Amino acid sequence: MDDLKQHILVYSGSLVEIQKLKHDLEKVSISVYLKDSAKTASNTGFADFSSAKLFILENEVEKARPIVAKFKEQFNL
C-alpha cells in the first residue's frame, strides 16, 4: 500500500502560468503531472483554451508549498 501515491492539485490556471510553475517545481526535483484542458478539448472537437491543472505527489506538498506561494505572489494570484 505504501507504493500507491496520491496526486494533489496544486494550481489551476492558464497553460502559460502552469508552464512557469511547472518549471519552478522541476528545478527543485518535484515531479509534476500536467492536465491540459485545451489538449483534451481539441482531441474531442471542442475548444477550451482557458485552463490547465498542475498536480504533484502528496508526499511533495510541503516541499512545493513555498514555491507555489512565491509564484502566486509574483503574479498577484
N, CA, C and O atoms as CSV, one atom per row, in Angstrom:
chain,resi,resn,atom,element,x,y,z
A,1,MET,N,N,0.808,-1.188,0.000
A,1,MET,CA,C,0.000,0.000,0.000
A,1,MET,C,C,0.864,1.271,0.000
A,1,MET,O,O,0.423,2.305,-0.501
A,2,ASP,N,N,2.062,1.215,0.541
A,2,ASP,CA,C,2.944,2.377,0.563
A,2,ASP,C,C,3.377,2.803,-0.831
A,2,ASP,O,O,3.773,3.951,-1.032
A,3,ASP,N,N,3.307,1.891,-1.795
A,3,ASP,CA,C,3.722,2.213,-3.154
A,3,ASP,C,C,2.700,3.080,-3.881
A,3,ASP,O,O,3.033,3.720,-4.878
A,4,LEU,N,N,1.464,3.109,-3.394
A,4,LEU,CA,C,0.440,3.931,-4.023
A,4,LEU,C,C,0.647,5.380,-3.604
A,4,LEU,O,O,0.724,5.698,-2.418
A,5,LYS,N,N,0.733,6.243,-4.598
A,5,LYS,CA,C,0.958,7.656,-4.319
A,5,LYS,C,C,-0.208,8.456,-4.880
A,5,LYS,O,O,-0.683,8.195,-5.985
A,6,GLN,N,N,-0.651,9.410,-4.120
A,6,GLN,CA,C,-1.792,10.240,-4.483
A,6,GLN,C,C,-1.305,11.552,-5.098
A,6,GLN,O,O,-0.407,12.196,-4.556
A,7,HIS,N,N,-1.892,11.945,-6.220
A,7,HIS,CA,C,-1.605,13.241,-6.816
A,7,HIS,C,C,-2.551,14.284,-6.238
A,7,HIS,O,O,-3.744,14.030,-6.068
A,8,ILE,N,N,-2.010,15.455,-5.938
A,8,ILE,CA,C,-2.759,16.556,-5.336
A,8,ILE,C,C,-2.736,17.744,-6.305
A,8,ILE,O,O,-1.691,18.092,-6.854
A,9,LEU,N,N,-3.899,18.355,-6.502
A,9,LEU,CA,C,-3.980,19.553,-7.334
A,9,LEU,C,C,-3.282,20.702,-6.615
A,9,LEU,O,O,-3.630,21.042,-5.484
A,10,VAL,N,N,-2.306,21.291,-7.272
A,10,VAL,CA,C,-1.538,22.390,-6.693
A,10,VAL,C,C,-1.995,23.727,-7.257
A,10,VAL,O,O,-2.065,24.721,-6.534
A,11,TYR,N,N,-2.308,23.750,-8.554
A,11,TYR,CA,C,-2.673,25.017,-9.180
A,11,TYR,C,C,-3.489,24.752,-10.432
A,11,TYR,O,O,-3.260,23.780,-11.151
A,12,SER,N,N,-4.438,25.630,-10.676
A,12,SER,CA,C,-5.257,25.586,-11.876
A,12,SER,C,C,-5.245,26.979,-12.481
A,12,SER,O,O,-5.512,27.960,-11.788
A,13,GLY,N,N,-4.938,27.072,-13.767
A,13,GLY,CA,C,-4.873,28.376,-14.411
A,13,GLY,C,C,-4.554,28.228,-15.878
A,13,GLY,O,O,-4.758,27.163,-16.461
A,14,SER,N,N,-4.055,29.294,-16.480
A,14,SER,CA,C,-3.727,29.253,-17.905
A,14,SER,C,C,-2.504,28.356,-18.127
A,14,SER,O,O,-1.709,28.129,-17.215
A,15,LEU,N,N,-2.376,27.866,-19.330
A,15,LEU,CA,C,-1.252,26.998,-19.658
A,15,LEU,C,C,0.079,27.728,-19.499
A,15,LEU,O,O,1.074,27.119,-19.107
A,16,VAL,N,N,0.107,29.015,-19.797
A,16,VAL,CA,C,1.340,29.803,-19.645
A,16,VAL,C,C,1.755,29.854,-18.173
A,16,VAL,O,O,2.924,29.652,-17.845
A,17,GLU,N,N,0.790,30.125,-17.293
A,17,GLU,CA,C,1.077,30.151,-15.856
A,17,GLU,C,C,1.551,28.776,-15.378
A,17,GLU,O,O,2.522,28.663,-14.630
A,18,ILE,N,N,0.856,27.752,-15.821
A,18,ILE,CA,C,1.185,26.383,-15.408
A,18,ILE,C,C,2.599,26.006,-15.837
A,18,ILE,O,O,3.335,25.380,-15.075
A,19,GLN,N,N,2.978,26.383,-17.047
A,19,GLN,CA,C,4.323,26.049,-17.542
A,19,GLN,C,C,5.400,26.699,-16.675
A,19,GLN,O,O,6.435,26.088,-16.407
A,20,LYS,N,N,5.160,27.934,-16.237
A,20,LYS,CA,C,6.124,28.632,-15.375
A,20,LYS,C,C,6.241,27.923,-14.027
A,20,LYS,O,O,7.346,27.667,-13.547
A,21,LEU,N,N,5.105,27.611,-13.424
A,21,LEU,CA,C,5.123,26.933,-12.128
A,21,LEU,C,C,5.739,25.545,-12.256
A,21,LEU,O,O,6.503,25.123,-11.388
A,22,LYS,N,N,5.417,24.847,-13.313
A,22,LYS,CA,C,5.990,23.515,-13.579
A,22,LYS,C,C,7.515,23.601,-13.617
A,22,LYS,O,O,8.211,22.785,-13.014
A,23,HIS,N,N,8.016,24.595,-14.330
A,23,HIS,CA,C,9.466,24.797,-14.422
A,23,HIS,C,C,10.074,25.046,-13.035
A,23,HIS,O,O,11.102,24.465,-12.690
A,24,ASP,N,N,9.433,25.911,-12.249
A,24,ASP,CA,C,9.932,26.232,-10.912
A,24,ASP,C,C,9.978,24.987,-10.017
A,24,ASP,O,O,10.943,24.784,-9.280
A,25,LEU,N,N,8.939,24.164,-10.085
A,25,LEU,CA,C,8.886,22.952,-9.263
A,25,LEU,C,C,9.907,21.913,-9.724
A,25,LEU,O,O,10.556,21.271,-8.899
A,26,GLU,N,N,10.046,21.750,-11.021
A,26,GLU,CA,C,11.002,20.765,-11.545
A,26,GLU,C,C,12.450,21.156,-11.254
A,26,GLU,O,O,13.322,20.291,-11.171
A,27,LYS,N,N,12.710,22.463,-11.099
A,27,LYS,CA,C,14.063,22.914,-10.755
A,27,LYS,C,C,14.526,22.355,-9.422
A,27,LYS,O,O,15.724,22.168,-9.208
A,28,VAL,N,N,13.580,22.083,-8.517
A,28,VAL,CA,C,13.935,21.530,-7.202
A,28,VAL,C,C,13.538,20.057,-7.103
A,28,VAL,O,O,13.308,19.527,-6.016
A,29,SER,N,N,13.467,19.421,-8.253
A,29,SER,CA,C,13.223,17.963,-8.360
A,29,SER,C,C,11.869,17.505,-7.829
A,29,SER,O,O,11.752,16.415,-7.270
A,30,ILE,N,N,10.854,18.335,-8.004
A,30,ILE,CA,C,9.492,17.926,-7.673
A,30,ILE,C,C,8.844,17.449,-8.961
A,30,ILE,O,O,8.773,18.192,-9.939
A,31,SER,N,N,8.374,16.217,-8.960
A,31,SER,CA,C,7.711,15.648,-10.128
A,31,SER,C,C,6.317,16.239,-10.259
A,31,SER,O,O,5.596,16.372,-9.271
A,32,VAL,N,N,5.944,16.592,-11.474
A,32,VAL,CA,C,4.638,17.192,-11.705
A,32,VAL,C,C,3.860,16.403,-12.746
A,32,VAL,O,O,4.435,15.703,-13.580
A,33,TYR,N,N,2.547,16.531,-12.679
A,33,TYR,CA,C,1.642,15.947,-13.655
A,33,TYR,C,C,0.767,17.088,-14.157
A,33,TYR,O,O,0.114,17.771,-13.369
A,34,LEU,N,N,0.758,17.290,-15.465
A,34,LEU,CA,C,0.024,18.389,-16.075
A,34,LEU,C,C,-1.190,17.843,-16.812
A,34,LEU,O,O,-1.071,16.928,-17.627
A,35,LYS,N,N,-2.354,18.405,-16.524
A,35,LYS,CA,C,-3.570,18.068,-17.246
A,35,LYS,C,C,-3.992,19.317,-18.001
A,35,LYS,O,O,-4.397,20.313,-17.402
A,36,ASP,N,N,-3.892,19.253,-19.318
A,36,ASP,CA,C,-4.155,20.396,-20.183
A,36,ASP,C,C,-5.549,20.271,-20.788
A,36,ASP,O,O,-5.784,19.414,-21.640
A,37,SER,N,N,-6.464,21.115,-20.354
A,37,SER,CA,C,-7.840,21.079,-20.848
A,37,SER,C,C,-7.919,21.398,-22.331
A,37,SER,O,O,-8.770,20.853,-23.034
A,38,ALA,N,N,-7.047,22.269,-22.816
A,38,ALA,CA,C,-7.068,22.633,-24.229
A,38,ALA,C,C,-6.756,21.423,-25.103
A,38,ALA,O,O,-7.410,21.205,-26.123
A,39,LYS,N,N,-5.772,20.647,-24.710
A,39,LYS,CA,C,-5.416,19.467,-25.494
A,39,LYS,C,C,-6.541,18.439,-25.446
A,39,LYS,O,O,-6.893,17.847,-26.466
A,40,THR,N,N,-7.096,18.232,-24.274
A,40,THR,CA,C,-8.211,17.296,-24.127
A,40,THR,C,C,-9.404,17.763,-24.954
A,40,THR,O,O,-10.038,16.959,-25.638
A,41,ALA,N,N,-9.711,19.054,-24.895
A,41,ALA,CA,C,-10.843,19.599,-25.634
A,41,ALA,C,C,-10.641,19.490,-27.139
A,41,ALA,O,O,-11.574,19.141,-27.862
A,42,SER,N,N,-9.437,19.784,-27.621
A,42,SER,CA,C,-9.194,19.717,-29.057
A,42,SER,C,C,-9.259,18.281,-29.564
A,42,SER,O,O,-9.658,18.046,-30.704
A,43,ASN,N,N,-8.875,17.327,-28.734
A,43,ASN,CA,C,-8.969,15.923,-29.129
A,43,ASN,C,C,-10.417,15.473,-29.279
A,43,ASN,O,O,-10.702,14.538,-30.027
A,44,THR,N,N,-11.331,16.132,-28.575
A,44,THR,CA,C,-12.739,15.753,-28.635
A,44,THR,C,C,-13.551,16.669,-29.540
A,44,THR,O,O,-14.759,16.488,-29.690
A,45,GLY,N,N,-12.885,17.657,-30.147
A,45,GLY,CA,C,-13.575,18.557,-31.061
A,45,GLY,C,C,-14.110,19.822,-30.438
A,45,GLY,O,O,-14.810,20.587,-31.101
A,46,PHE,N,N,-13.798,20.060,-29.175
A,46,PHE,CA,C,-14.221,21.285,-28.504
A,46,PHE,C,C,-13.013,22.189,-28.319
A,46,PHE,O,O,-11.871,21.732,-28.373
A,47,ALA,N,N,-13.267,23.461,-28.103
A,47,ALA,CA,C,-12.158,24.399,-27.912
A,47,ALA,C,C,-12.280,25.075,-26.543
A,47,ALA,O,O,-13.132,25.941,-26.344
A,48,ASP,N,N,-11.438,24.678,-25.622
A,48,ASP,CA,C,-11.378,25.310,-24.298
A,48,ASP,C,C,-9.906,25.534,-23.981
A,48,ASP,O,O,-9.218,24.635,-23.496
A,49,PHE,N,N,-9.439,26.730,-24.258
A,49,PHE,CA,C,-8.026,27.026,-24.080
A,49,PHE,C,C,-7.754,27.778,-22.787
A,49,PHE,O,O,-6.675,28.342,-22.605
A,50,SER,N,N,-8.731,27.787,-21.893
A,50,SER,CA,C,-8.641,28.646,-20.720
A,50,SER,C,C,-7.911,28.039,-19.529
A,50,SER,O,O,-7.398,28.781,-18.692
A,51,SER,N,N,-7.849,26.723,-19.426
A,51,SER,CA,C,-7.286,26.220,-18.181
A,51,SER,C,C,-6.493,24.935,-18.321
A,51,SER,O,O,-6.681,24.129,-19.232
A,52,ALA,N,N,-5.612,24.801,-17.378
A,52,ALA,CA,C,-4.812,23.592,-17.217
A,52,ALA,C,C,-4.681,23.370,-15.718
A,52,ALA,O,O,-4.900,24.284,-14.922
A,53,LYS,N,N,-4.326,22.162,-15.346
A,53,LYS,CA,C,-4.180,21.838,-13.919
A,53,LYS,C,C,-2.831,21.188,-13.699
A,53,LYS,O,O,-2.367,20.387,-14.511
A,54,LEU,N,N,-2.210,21.547,-12.585
A,54,LEU,CA,C,-0.901,21.014,-12.231
A,54,LEU,C,C,-1.023,20.227,-10.932
A,54,LEU,O,O,-1.508,20.740,-9.923
A,55,PHE,N,N,-0.581,18.988,-10.972
A,55,PHE,CA,C,-0.651,18.094,-9.818
A,55,PHE,C,C,0.757,17.686,-9.401
A,55,PHE,O,O,1.660,17.608,-10.234
A,56,ILE,N,N,0.937,17.427,-8.117
A,56,ILE,CA,C,2.183,16.855,-7.606
A,56,ILE,C,C,1.829,15.691,-6.687
A,56,ILE,O,O,0.673,15.515,-6.303
A,57,LEU,N,N,2.830,14.911,-6.347
A,57,LEU,CA,C,2.603,13.813,-5.420
A,57,LEU,C,C,2.364,14.359,-4.017
A,57,LEU,O,O,2.967,15.347,-3.600
A,58,GLU,N,N,1.485,13.698,-3.317
A,58,GLU,CA,C,1.094,14.119,-1.973
A,58,GLU,C,C,2.300,14.291,-1.048
A,58,GLU,O,O,2.326,15.205,-0.223
A,59,ASN,N,N,3.287,13.421,-1.183
A,59,ASN,CA,C,4.445,13.483,-0.282
A,59,ASN,C,C,5.402,14.641,-0.608
A,59,ASN,O,O,6.405,14.820,0.083
A,60,GLU,N,N,5.103,15.429,-1.657
A,60,GLU,CA,C,5.952,16.568,-2.001
A,60,GLU,C,C,5.263,17.916,-1.768
A,60,GLU,O,O,5.800,18.964,-2.128
A,61,VAL,N,N,4.085,17.882,-1.170
A,61,VAL,CA,C,3.311,19.107,-0.960
A,61,VAL,C,C,4.068,20.115,-0.094
A,61,VAL,O,O,4.142,21.292,-0.446
A,62,GLU,N,N,4.621,19.678,1.013
A,62,GLU,CA,C,5.331,20.613,1.907
A,62,GLU,C,C,6.542,21.237,1.212
A,62,GLU,O,O,6.825,22.419,1.407
A,63,LYS,N,N,7.239,20.472,0.423
A,63,LYS,CA,C,8.398,20.985,-0.316
A,63,LYS,C,C,7.950,22.014,-1.360
A,63,LYS,O,O,8.658,22.987,-1.621
A,64,ALA,N,N,6.782,21.796,-1.947
A,64,ALA,CA,C,6.280,22.672,-3.007
A,64,ALA,C,C,5.617,23.938,-2.483
A,64,ALA,O,O,5.567,24.948,-3.185
A,65,ARG,N,N,5.115,23.891,-1.271
A,65,ARG,CA,C,4.319,24.997,-0.719
A,65,ARG,C,C,4.999,26.367,-0.864
A,65,ARG,O,O,4.350,27.292,-1.352
A,66,PRO,N,N,6.270,26.550,-0.470
A,66,PRO,CA,C,6.872,27.890,-0.605
A,66,PRO,C,C,7.071,28.308,-2.065
A,66,PRO,O,O,7.022,29.498,-2.377
A,67,ILE,N,N,7.289,27.361,-2.943
A,67,ILE,CA,C,7.473,27.666,-4.368
A,67,ILE,C,C,6.159,28.144,-4.968
A,67,ILE,O,O,6.131,29.117,-5.721
A,68,VAL,N,N,5.080,27.464,-4.634
A,68,VAL,CA,C,3.757,27.863,-5.122
A,68,VAL,C,C,3.373,29.225,-4.553
A,68,VAL,O,O,2.823,30.060,-5.270
A,69,ALA,N,N,3.655,29.455,-3.286
A,69,ALA,CA,C,3.340,30.743,-2.655
A,69,ALA,C,C,4.113,31.882,-3.336
A,69,ALA,O,O,3.552,32.946,-3.596
A,70,LYS,N,N,5.379,31.658,-3.619
A,70,LYS,CA,C,6.193,32.676,-4.288
A,70,LYS,C,C,5.670,32.941,-5.697
A,70,LYS,O,O,5.608,34.089,-6.138
A,71,PHE,N,N,5.294,31.876,-6.399
A,71,PHE,CA,C,4.727,32.006,-7.747
A,71,PHE,C,C,3.459,32.850,-7.708
A,71,PHE,O,O,3.300,33.761,-8.520
A,72,LYS,N,N,2.561,32.563,-6.783
A,72,LYS,CA,C,1.310,33.305,-6.670
A,72,LYS,C,C,1.562,34.771,-6.311
A,72,LYS,O,O,0.872,35.666,-6.800
A,73,GLU,N,N,2.547,35.001,-5.461
A,73,GLU,CA,C,2.889,36.370,-5.058
A,73,GLU,C,C,3.430,37.159,-6.259
A,73,GLU,O,O,3.082,38.325,-6.447
A,74,GLN,N,N,4.271,36.524,-7.059
A,74,GLN,CA,C,4.853,37.183,-8.232
A,74,GLN,C,C,3.777,37.649,-9.207
A,74,GLN,O,O,3.907,38.706,-9.825
A,75,PHE,N,N,2.730,36.869,-9.340
A,75,PHE,CA,C,1.696,37.167,-10.322
A,75,PHE,C,C,0.412,37.712,-9.692
A,75,PHE,O,O,-0.622,37.803,-10.354
A,76,ASN,N,N,0.489,38.075,-8.402
A,76,ASN,CA,C,-0.663,38.615,-7.685
A,76,ASN,C,C,-1.901,37.727,-7.810
A,76,ASN,O,O,-3.000,38.204,-8.092
A,77,LEU,N,N,-1.698,36.440,-7.595
A,77,LEU,CA,C,-2.809,35.480,-7.707
A,77,LEU,C,C,-3.349,35.109,-6.348
A,77,LEU,O,O,-4.284,34.314,-6.251
